[in-house]
Amino acid sequence: MNIDFENESDGKVYKYEMHVHTRPCSGGGGDIRGHIDDLISKGFSGMVVTNHFYAGDNRLDRELPWEEFVDSYRQDYLRGLEYAREVDFDLLFGLEEGVRNGQEILLYGITPELIAAHPELKKAPAEKYAEVVHSAGGLVYQAHPFRAREYVINPFPLECLDMLDGIEVYNAGNESAWNESAQNLADEKGLACVAGSDAHKVGTAGRAGIAVGERIRNNDDLVRVLKSGNYTILRNE
C-alpha cells in the first residue's frame, strides 16, 4: 500500500489515527479534546473515534432504549467534533464491538443514525454487522485478530473473515508476535489492512495509523481511500 503522490494536488502526507477510545463511553478512555491536541502535536490530521459499543467495555447504561443508548454513545464524538472543527482536525465516527469469544471488529464509514436504525445489532454477530454496514457503504475490519489475553477465548481470525473487508495488522497495544501473525495472514490471503494505536489514555494515540496523500474530511473520503489501498500503514517499531 503506497501513496501515489503524482495524483495528489499538494504532495503532502496526512496521518490518521484509526483506533481511539474516549471517556466516558469506553472503559479507560481518555478525554477526546486531549486526544485531539495530542495528535495535532504529533503531526496527525485526524482520527476515527472507535469507542467500545454495546457488547464491549462500555460504561453507558445498557438498560436505555436502543435509540437513547446510541444517542448517549455518540455524545463523546459530537463533543469532540465541535472542537475538531475549531482546530481544523478531521474527526470521524467509528465503532468497535465485541462479536464472539472476546473477538472484536472495527467499523468505518458509518454514522450514529445508521446504528440507531438497526436495533437488531444489539449483541449481534459479525455477520450481521457486515450486512448492515455494507448495505450503507461502510467497511468492517477485524481488530487485533491474534491478540491472546484472558478475555479472548479464541485469539484467531473470525470464521466469517471472508465477509469482512480486512484486518488490523498493527495494533500498538499488541505484542509484536500478534501483529506479525496478522500481517502474515493479510499477506497470505491478500486482505486489506489498517493499523491503530488502540489508544485509551491521552498521550498513547499516534503510535500507529495510516498515511495518505490527501485530507480525509468525511466518511466518503475514508471509505474511498481504504478501498483504493492508496495509503501506507504507520507502525511504531
C-alpha positions as a printed Julia matrix, in Angstrom:
237×3 Matrix{Float64}:
   0.0     0.0    0.0
   1.75    3.11  -1.22
   0.79    6.72  -1.7
   0.83    7.89  -5.31
   1.91   11.48  -4.8
   1.76   12.21  -8.52
  -2.02   12.05  -8.28
  -2.25   14.38  -5.28
  -2.51   18.15  -5.51
  -0.08   19.29  -2.83
   2.38   16.4   -2.36
   1.89   16.38   1.41
   1.45   13.39   3.71
  -1.51   13.33   6.09
  -1.55   10.96   9.05
  -4.71    9.46  10.52
  -5.19    7.53  13.75
  -7.67    4.68  13.21
  -8.33    3.27  16.7
  -9.03    5.58  19.67
 -11.19    5.33  22.79
 -12.65    8.22  24.78
 -14.42    8.72  28.07
 -16.96    8.35  29.48
 -18.04    5.98  26.71
 -15.16    3.48  26.74
 -13.69    1.97  29.86
 -10.31    3.62  30.44
 -10.85    6.08  27.61
  -9.2     9.49  27.52
 -10.68   12.95  27.09
 -11.46   13.47  23.42
 -10.09   17.01  23.31
  -6.92   15.76  24.94
  -6.55   13.1   22.24
  -7.06   15.72  19.52
  -4.48   18.11  20.96
  -2.01   15.26  21.44
  -2.41   14.02  17.87
  -2.06   17.52  16.42
   1.21   17.88  18.33
   2.37   14.62  16.7
   1.56   15.81  13.19
  -1.72   13.96  12.67
  -4.52   15.45  10.59
  -7.35   13.38  12.02
  -8.62   10.29  13.79
 -11.51    7.85  13.88
 -13.25    7.55  17.25
 -13.83    3.81  17.8
 -15.37    3.53  21.24
 -16.45    0.19  22.68
 -20.08   -0.42  21.82
 -22.89   -2.42  23.41
 -21.13   -5.77  23.88
 -17.73   -4.26  24.69
 -16.15   -2.43  27.63
 -18.75    0.31  27.52
 -19.62    2.44  30.56
 -23.04    3.63  29.4
 -26.45    2.47  30.64
 -27.38   -0.64  28.65
 -30.91   -0.51  30.08
 -31.69    2.52  27.93
 -33.94    2.04  24.89
 -31.82    1.35  21.82
 -32.05    4.78  20.2
 -31.31    6.5   23.51
 -28.33    4.23  24.06
 -26.9     5.1   20.65
 -27.53    8.8   21.28
 -25.65    8.54  24.56
 -22.88    6.62  22.79
 -22.32    9.32  20.18
 -22.01   12.21  22.65
 -18.22   11.85  23.03
 -17.87   12.11  19.26
 -20.19   15.12  18.98
 -18.37   16.94  21.76
 -15.08   16.32  20.02
 -16.44   17.28  16.6
 -17.2    20.83  17.67
 -13.65   21.27  18.93
 -12.12   19.49  15.93
 -13.72   21.99  13.58
 -12.19   24.85  15.55
  -8.67   23.43  15.18
  -9.02   22.06  11.6
  -8.78   18.41  12.64
 -10.65   15.66  10.78
 -12.72   13.72  13.31
 -14.69   10.7   12.08
 -17.2     8.41  13.77
 -16.4     4.71  14.01
 -17.13    1.87  16.38
 -15.5    -1.17  17.99
 -17.74   -4.05  19.02
 -17.24   -7.42  20.65
 -18.77  -10.14  18.49
 -17.82  -13.5   19.97
 -15.39  -15.06  22.42
 -13.59  -11.78  23.08
 -13.04  -11.06  19.39
 -13.8    -7.56  18.13
 -14.5    -5.69  14.92
 -13.89   -2.1   13.82
 -16.5    -0.25  11.76
 -15.57    2.62   9.43
 -17.64    4.87   7.18
 -20.7     4.7    9.41
 -22.95    7.17  11.23
 -24.75    7.07  14.58
 -28.0     7.3   12.66
 -27.25    4.05  10.84
 -26.63    2.2   14.1
 -29.71    3.71  15.75
 -31.88    2.48  12.87
 -30.85   -1.15  13.45
 -31.73   -2.37  16.95
 -31.05   -5.92  15.75
 -27.35   -5.05  16.15
 -27.65   -5.43  19.92
 -25.28   -8.32  20.74
 -25.22   -9.21  17.03
 -22.56  -11.42  15.43
 -20.0   -10.05  13.0
 -22.02  -11.36  10.05
 -24.99   -9.14  10.92
 -22.76   -6.1   11.38
 -21.18   -6.76   8.0
 -24.62   -7.0    6.39
 -25.85   -3.71   7.85
 -22.63   -1.75   7.41
 -22.04   -2.92   3.84
 -25.61   -2.02   2.89
 -24.78    1.56   3.86
 -21.41    1.62   2.09
 -19.26    1.22   5.21
 -16.4    -1.14   5.99
 -15.73   -3.79   8.65
 -12.29   -4.92   9.82
 -11.34   -7.43  12.49
  -9.48   -5.72  15.32
  -6.22   -7.29  16.6
  -7.08  -10.81  15.29
  -4.3   -12.68  17.13
  -4.48  -10.91  20.5
  -4.15  -13.54  23.25
  -5.46  -12.2   26.54
  -7.55  -13.7   29.33
 -10.81  -12.33  27.93
 -10.15  -13.64  24.41
 -11.32  -17.25  24.26
 -10.42  -17.68  20.59
  -7.42  -15.47  19.68
  -7.61  -16.16  15.96
  -9.23  -14.67  12.86
 -13.02  -14.77  12.76
 -14.55  -17.67  10.85
 -16.52  -15.18   8.77
 -13.39  -13.27   7.74
 -14.37  -13.56   4.09
 -17.41  -11.38   4.84
 -15.25   -8.59   6.25
 -13.16   -6.0    4.43
  -9.82   -6.67   6.09
  -7.95   -6.81   9.39
  -5.99   -4.6   11.74
  -2.44   -5.73  11.02
  -0.73   -3.47  13.53
  -2.16   -2.56  16.92
   0.15   -0.57  19.18
  -1.29   -2.34  22.23
  -0.36   -5.77  20.9
   2.72   -7.88  21.37
   4.9    -7.89  18.25
   4.24  -11.59  17.58
   0.48  -10.96  17.37
   0.98   -8.14  14.9
   3.38  -10.24  12.84
   0.81  -13.03  12.64
  -1.82  -10.54  11.48
   0.45   -9.13   8.79
   1.38  -12.63   7.62
  -2.3   -13.53   7.35
  -3.05  -10.38   5.36
  -0.16  -11.11   3.01
  -1.21  -14.74   2.57
  -4.86  -14.02   1.83
  -4.5   -10.61   0.21
  -6.53   -8.86   2.9
  -6.88   -5.1    3.21
  -5.04   -3.64   6.18
  -5.45   -0.94   8.79
  -3.42   -0.01  11.86
  -4.2     1.88  15.03
  -2.93    2.7   18.49
  -5.95    1.33  20.37
  -5.38    4.41  22.49
  -7.21    4.86  25.76
  -5.18    7.32  27.82
  -4.27   10.7   26.36
  -0.7    10.53  25.09
  -0.95    6.98  23.77
  -2.53    7.82  20.39
  -0.37    8.4   17.34
   1.65    5.21  17.68
   0.0     3.72  14.57
  -2.39    4.62  11.8
  -2.34    5.32   8.09
  -0.62    7.95   5.96
  -2.32    9.28   2.85
  -1.74   11.92   0.2
  -4.96   13.84   0.85
  -7.15   15.05   3.68
  -9.85   12.61   4.8
 -12.67   15.02   5.53
 -15.64   12.64   5.77
 -16.83    9.05   5.57
 -16.89    9.04   1.78
 -13.24   10.07   1.71
 -12.3     7.42   4.26
 -14.08    4.56   2.5
 -12.66    5.59  -0.87
  -9.1     5.72   0.48
  -9.37    2.38   2.28
 -10.88    0.67  -0.76
  -8.2     2.11  -3.04
  -5.3     0.82  -0.97
  -3.54    4.1   -1.74
  -2.13    4.61   1.76
   0.74    3.5    3.94
   0.49    1.67   7.26
   2.14    3.57  10.13
   3.84    1.44  12.79
   5.7     2.49  15.91
   8.53   -0.02  15.58
